[in-house]
Amino acid sequence: NRQDFSNGRSLMGRSMELSTIEIMSTNSIVNLINLHLESTGSINTQYSLIRQAQFKEVLNYIISFNDKIPSILTGDLNIRAQEAKNVINEISNSLNSKESLVYDAFDVIKGQKATGNTWFLPGDPKISARYDRIYYNQKCIVNSFDIIGD
């Protein structure tokens, strides 16, 4: 089910792909969200604000299932580390939560101070970032995280 963002209207036609998957061997249900957030513009630009609004919308969607079913977000988020931190803090503050409501698989497995990039500017390996990410709600536990490929 492809769904346009209600907040942070995309200038590049970005949307969310939502799927509810039944795991037959366990009769359990999982929400899977794939997306590609707004990619243009560095931090503190109008595109950054759109990207953060899109990220906030999808994280709120995942959090809404914290008491129900596992929900996993994956995709090319294009989100800068500071943007992600800002949005997660804003959501936690608005919900008066001291505990984590969503988790970044990379941070959980590798540690928040670890570095690892998933995007490299062609021809200049010094310019890189971790734009591809996996987030999940309180109904999930991550056991491993690996980056495979260049």
Secondary structure, DSSP 8 states (H G I E B T S, - for coil): -EEE-SSS--SS--EEEEEEEEETTTTEEEEEEEEE---SS-TTSHHHHHHHHHHHHHHHHHHTTTTTS-EEEEEE----HHHHHHHHHHHHHHTT-SS-SEEEHHHHHH-TT----SEEETTEEEEEE--EEEEEETT-----------
